[in-house]
């Protein structure tokens, strides 16, 4: 896997109360290429339990004996793999564009090694106390030494990782002000830039160590005394020694004044005046500065208010026309809901339609499933699914679903109706239309071209009355909805071409392309050890293994897949066909036998979902042939993401979503233009070229899976962004 762009280091000591919100502010960043190190510094509360409860593969939890914030930060920095290291205290928060804004500075100014930003000082309830902005620096070292342009430094700071190798890590001997000492070294030896915009929420409350004036005294003297004893210190700084000491005294003076310790404040003010008489201006302006800080809170942009939306008061109802036990719900719906929940304490409800309800569910089983999902803060509701006669019972299910949804809106505050495909979208749209007091946002998770799928499959007549009626309903849904999800860029281009640039359609409604993603952690078991073990068990150690995962029939081209295996048998006499399918064996077995495969040359079997990575890891190449037609432009086959996650090159055909374009761009496989022997022969030649550097090919496949199909950084992040955009329109 590629190293992340940014490593976020969060030192945590007894931070159980605030840690989750802090991490959540990182998850909500517009830049998602990061890892997070939570370094527990010997906490005595539930900090470690809270940290380990955060279910995201990008979060790493490190524990150590209590050594102070500097030691904890150093541990995180030394563990970091990112190009940049961003600091964040466990009680502070970031604005959503914090990383994006700072990374833009690094990209435009190549010699910059560190970037800080302005800050919102907030109280424990996240109400703004004051706003401090950075300004363009004329002398960054001097300004750092006199505490100018350093608002809430550590949580605003992002540094090139290589800079620590040049200037060293934080000074663990300092009990406080280690951030100031680091800033001095950055300003002295590196190019240190500032962004005026406040991008961090710096929390101040009575328990803050930084508000304790007395603990700053000794570390401050140590830092300044050491600095001015350095013979290499620039001469213009040496000349200002008294002025710089006076700035330190005025910092102590102001801190004591703000805490109401006026006698102590007067003492440090007098010391500052003696050292540098011009400091009198600062001392006499303290009362007016207090008023200025109070009124600066008015300069808060709308983005701040959005960042602080209280997700604990928000509720989404996910409408799904499948049963809870069906693989699609288990592998797609529930994982996405878990990712959406990471927005915060968002209340999530799920409605499913259960086939053969009375036969397949007992009261005890229903209660057990509800309890299990409630443990994940997902409230599950279900209604019976009716299959035949198709049109009447589907209309009946729609009415039942719409009635249930309407009652939920009236009974509980529902902010988003998240409808997976057309039939649930109709339920949501009808319920929304008849909700007069409160109208939730309708998110139409389109997934595919539903009417065209039925005509392409020959179930409905093209331009027949059912098709025309459903198309009219689809147009109505597109008007009624407040946001959209499609699986492919091709689908976006067909439905919402204007959204490609900024992510909004012509009416200002958010649109996201979210392909069928997979949890990459599931596929970490596909390694050399498991590969050798599976191949040995199957007695295929020295054979070229081509794998196929999924169903046969309908969209999934059985004959063409068998023909490809037959061509492979001619090219590679020792080839082994590994077929993992729930379809009847009789659909594919005779076709393989007719193409020269003996019993020892293939395996057709069903395996548990957890075993699929092991079998894929034992393979060399994967194949995926799907019928090319209009509706399949909106298709994103999950199997392709699973293949790539295991490092497998793919043989795919054109006309299926973005599959061919991704395969060519990422150099992860071969494209079949037409299903014939000549094209298969060409495909094998191209495949051999790719396999010349198998290690590099495997890495490209896994990188492609991570960049395009990762459940967390792609699927979860895009759903979260879409939810934020929907809620921002309130």
Buried (B, 14 or more C-beta within 10 A) or exposed (E): EEEBBBBBBBBBBBBBBBBBBBBBBBBBBBBBBBBBBBBBBBBEBBBBEBBEEBEBBBBBBBBEEEBBBBBBBBBBBEBBBBBBBBBBBBBBBBBBBBBEBBBBBBEEEEEBBBBBBBBBBBEBEBEBBBBBBBEEBEBBBBBBBBBBBBBBBBBBBBBBBEBBEEBEBBBBEBBBBBBBBBBBBBBBBBBBBBBEBBBBBBBBEEEEEBBEBEBBBEBBEBBBEEBEEEEEBEEEBEEBBBBBBBBBBBBBBBBBBBBEBEEBBBBBBBBBBEBBEEBBEBBEEBEEBEEEBEEBBEEBEEBBEBBBBEBEEBBBBBBBBBBBBBEBBEBBBBBBBBBBBBBBBBBBBBBBBBBEBEEEBEEEEBEEBBEEBEEBEBBBEBBBBBEEEEEEBBEEBBEBBBBBBBEBBBEEEBBBBBBBBBBBBBBBBBBBEEBEEEBBBBBBBBBBBBBBBBBBEEEBEEEEEBBBEBBEBBEEBBEBBBBBBBBBBBBBBBBBEEBEEEBBBEEEBBBBBBBBBBBBBBBBBBBEEBBEBBBEEBEBEEBBBBBBBBEBEEBBBBEBBBBBBBBBBBBBEEBBBBBBBEBEEEBBBEBBBEBEBEEEBBBBEEEEEEBBBBBBBBBBBBBBBBBBBEBBBBBBBBBBBBBBBBBBBBBBBEBBBBBBBBBEEBEBBBBBEEBEEEBBEBBBEBBEEBBEEEEEBBBBBBBBBBBBBBBBBBBBBBBBBBBBBBBEEE
